[in-house]
């Protein structure tokens, strides 16, 4: 695959000043940040995931939104290890988001351009400005300004505290005078900004900066994911401990520019396929993440709509003729009709007929193994879940 990698305004230099961080019980405050930026070495994506293969058969309408420049330009926030990490020696990006981006681009038959970010807000700006076609780890923080796809990962968030800290649960941390460091604009920041009553948030541009404040004793706790905290304990803060409960299960998702509904529907189907096929679980294992889970699939009706759109693309692209496309579409329409009437068993019989028809097209050489598998993974899972 043709991969081009870039890096955007990466790491803030210098220590984060707490001079503006007065204790305010009624609202978090933003720490004063250095305005000097350094650009990290251009990262390269490690596209070596060995797993299921996606064949999305994107049509012109999808490609016009998903890759208008010819390449699929994907933003990846390597400040969040649940998303990706940047190897400081090789400059390579790897992680769940990288594996998904590589598989999506390959199955869309488009070259991949990876743009690395050390924090979420500038990446979000890249999506809204049109500099990026898609960005990973845009969840609650970006849902009001981008189209957010279905979530591919649920992430446990808790507090990391010094070993001698008196805090034993997340409720203990929300107390007057307590300072909590957090990366600005990420899911913990959004959630805690709305829910904290007494403690004060100290925001930094990136997760590593927020963790550094805790290690230097400038705050009482860090708010973030268990994966990030476990890595920091292992590398730099052996006396730290994570609290046993969580204040948030944050959903990580991909985000696209507003109005790109064709691209969003395509990415939604891809994410559903990636979770169902085992690709996401494989990527989680490769990254050795902890405290993460794979969210359940969307409703059956939405999943069948994914398959309807996929069949329509196969017809548009000339893979199937009108009659062949109709042979598949009518079975999905029948399943949706039976579901709306509350006849679940009859609906699943229609989906089973769709599966048989896809198998027949594969056996006849009309659909390739990859094309048929990309349809069958979701359809077979729909039936398996409905009849379990």
N, C-alpha and C positions, 0 to 999 in steps of 0.2 A: 504494500500500500504506500502511496505517496504521502508522506507526512512532513508538514512544515511546522516548526515550533517557534514560538515567540515568548517574551516575558514582558509584563506591563508593570510600571511603577511599583517596584516590589517592596523592599524593606525600608521602613523608617529607621533612620540612623539615630544613635544616641539614646540616652535614658528618657523615660517618660516622666515628665514633671508632674508632681501632685500639688503644685502650688495653688491650683484653682479648685482643689477638691475639698471643700468644706462639707461638714456633716449636715445633710438636709434630710429630715425625716419624710418630707412630702414629695420628694422627687429625686431621681438619680442625677448625677452631674457628670459632665464630660471632662476627663483629665486634659490638661494642656499637652498638645502633641507637637513634636518637632515638625517643622515644615520642610526639612531636607530629606529628599528621597534618593535612594540608590537603586539602580536597575540591576537585578540579579542576572547572572549568566543565562543566556537563552536555553530553556529546558528542551529536552526531546522526550517524546512520549514512548513508553515501552509497549509496543503493540505486539505482544507475544502471547496473548491469552489463548489457551488451548481449550476450546469448549464448543458449545453448539454454534451453528452458523445461521445468521439471519439473512434472508433474502426478501427484501421488502417490496421490490418492484415499484419503486417510486415513479409516479407519472409527472408530467410537466408542471401541473398545479402544485404538487408537493415540492418539487425541486426549485420552483420559482421562489418559494418561501424558505425552504430549508437550506438551500445552497445557491443563492442568487448570484454570487460571484464565481461560481464554478466549483469552489471548494467548500466543504463543511467546516465553518470556523467555530470552534468550541472553546469556551472559557472554562478553566478548571482552577478552583481555589485550593491550592496545595497547603494553605494554612490550616485546613481541617483534614486530619488523617483519615476520617471516615469517607472522605472524598478522594484525596490523593496526597502523596508526599513527594518532596523534591530531594533527590539525593545530592547532598552538598559537595560530593566529590565528582560525580559524573555529570551532574546537572540534569539527570533524567527524572521525568515524572512517571509515577506508577500509582496504581490504586484502582478502586472500584469505578470511579468516573472515567479513568483512562481506558479501562477495559470496555466499558459501555460505549464510549466515544469511538474507539477503534472498530468495534463490532458494528455499530450503527453506520459508520462511514463506509465500511467494506460492503455491507448489505445494501447500501444505497448507491453503490458504484460511483462514489465521489471521493476525491482526495481529501485528506483530513489536515486541517490547520489547527494546532493546539496553541492556545494563548494562556500562559500561566499567570496566576494572581496569588499574592500572599494574603489577600483579604477579600471579603465579600462585596462591600459597597462599590469599589471601582469596577469589579466584574459586572455587577448589576448595571452600572452606567454604560458598560460596553454593549450590553444587550439593548438597552433603551436608545442608545445612539445609533444603532445599526452596525457597529463595528464587529459584533458577534452575532452568529445565527442561533446559537444555543449555549447555555451555560449550566453547569451542574452545581448542586447544593444551593439552589434558590428555593427556599421553602416559604415560611411565613413572612420572611423579610422582604420578599419580592412579589408577593401575590397581588399587590395592588397596582403594579406597574408593568408586569410581564404576564404572559400566558404560562401558567404552571402546569406541568404534566403530572400524571399520577405518580405517587411516591414510589421510589424503588428501595428505600431504606428507612427504617425507624431507629433512632439513636437515643440511647439513655443519656440524660444530662444530670449531673449532680455537682456537688462542691468538692474541690480538692483543698485540704487544709493541712497545716503543719501537724506533725504527729502529736505534739503536746497541746494542741488546741482543745478547748473544752467542748466544742461542738460535737454532738453525737448524731444529729439528724438534720435534715434540711430546714426544718422549722426553727431550730436553734439559731440559725445564721441570720435570720431576719430580725435583727435587734439594733437598737440605737447605737451609733458609733462604729458599727461594723462596716468595713470597706471590702467590696467584692470586685475583683477585676474580671473583665469580660471583653471579648472582641466586639468592636462596634458593628452593629447591623446584623449580627448573626442571630440564630433562633433563640439562644439563651438571653441575649440582650433584649430582643423584642418581647419575650415572655416576662422576664424579670422587670422590665421597665413598667409593665402594666400591673404587676402583682406584688412587688415589694412594698412593704408598709413603713419600715423603719431603717433598714440597712441602706447603704449608698453604693451605687455602681460607679466603678472607675473604668472608663472605656479606653481601650487602646485600638490601634489600627489592625493588629493581627493577634491571633491566638498565642504565638510564642512570646510576644511582648507582654500579654496579660499574664502568662505563666511566670515570666521573669519577675514581675512585680511581687508575686507571692514568694518566690525563692529569695528575693532580697528583703522580705519582711515589710514591704510597703503597703500590703493589704492583708486582710485576715483570711480571705478565701478566694479561690478562682472558680468561676462558673463555666462549665463546658462539658464536653463529652467524655465518657469513661475511656475511650480509646486514646484521646489526646492526653488525658491525665495519667493513664498507665504508662504511656511512652515517656512522659516527662519524669515520672517517678523513677523509671528504669535508667534514664540518661542523666538526670540533673538534680533530682530531688528525692533521694532515697528515704528521707524521714517523713515524706508526705503520705497522707492516707485519704482515700476517697470515702465519703459518707455512704452508708449502706443503702439509703433510699434515693429516689430521683425526684427532682422538681419538675422535670419535663421529659416526655418522649417526643423528640423532634423528628418530623418527616423531612427527609432530603429528597429533592426532586429536580428535574431539569426545567429550565425556563426558556421561553421563546419570546420574541417581540410581540406586543399586543397586535391583534388583528391577523396574525399568522395562524388561522384556524385549520387550514389544510395541513400545515406542518405539524401543528399540535396533535391533530388526530393521528398522524403517522407516528409521531414519537410516543404517544400514548400506547398505540398498539405494540410498538417495539418494546417499551418498558414492561407491558403485560407479558409479552413473549419472553423477555429476558428473565423475569422473575419465575415464570412457569417452567422454562426450559432448564433452569438450574444455573444459568450464567451468572446471576447476581450472587448466588450462594458460593459459586466457585471463586468469584472475584473477592468476596469477603474473606474466604479462606486464604487466598493468596496474600492478602494484605494483613492477615492475622489480627483482625479487628475483634474487639470485645464489646459487650453491651449494645449489640445491634440486632435487629430483627428485620425480616422481610414482611412488609405489610400485606394484608390479604388482597386478592384481586378485586377489581371493580365489579359492579352488579352484572349478572348474566346478560342482560339486555345490552349493556355497553360493550361487552366483549363480543357479542354477536354482531353488533354494529361495526366493530373493528374488522371482522371478517367480511362483512358486506363491502366495506370500502376497499379492502384488499382485493376482493374478486373484481370489483369495478376497475381497479388499476390494472389488473391482469388483462382485462378486455381492452382498456384504453391503449395499453402498450402492445397489443396484438399477440400476446402469449396465448390467450383464449379467444375464440371467435364468439360472436354474439350468442349462438346457441349453447355453446359450452358454458359461457358465463351465466346464462339464464338457468342452466341445469343446476348450478351451484346456488345461485341467488334465490331461486324459488324455495329451496329447502331451508335457507336461513329465514326467509320471510315467513314460511310456515311455522318455524320454531317460535318466532317472535309473536305471531298470532296466537299460538297455543299458550304461550306464557301469559299473554294479556288476558286470556280467558281462564287462567288458573289451572290449565291442564299441563302440569309439569312433565308427566310421563310421556305424553304425546309430543311435547316440545322436544324432549331429549331423543325421541325416536327420529324426529326430523334432523336433529344435529347428527345423529348416528348415520343417517342417510347422506348427509353432507360429507361426513368422513369417508364413507364408502365411495362416494363419487370422486373425491380427491384422490383416493387410492387408485381408482380406475384410470384417472387421467395420468397419474404417475406411471402406472404399469404400461400404459399405452405410449409413453414417451412424450406426452403433451406437456406435462409439468416435470421439471427436474426434481431430484431428490431434495435439494435445498428449498425449492419453491413449495413443494408439497409439505415438507416438514414445518415450514414457517406458518402454514395454515393449520396444520394438524395439532401442533403443540397446544394452542389455545382451545381448539374445538374438543380435543380429547380430554383436556382438563375440565372443561365445562361439564361434560357428561360424567366424568369421574366424581366431581364434587356433588353434582345433583343426585347421584345414585348411591352415594356412600352411606 
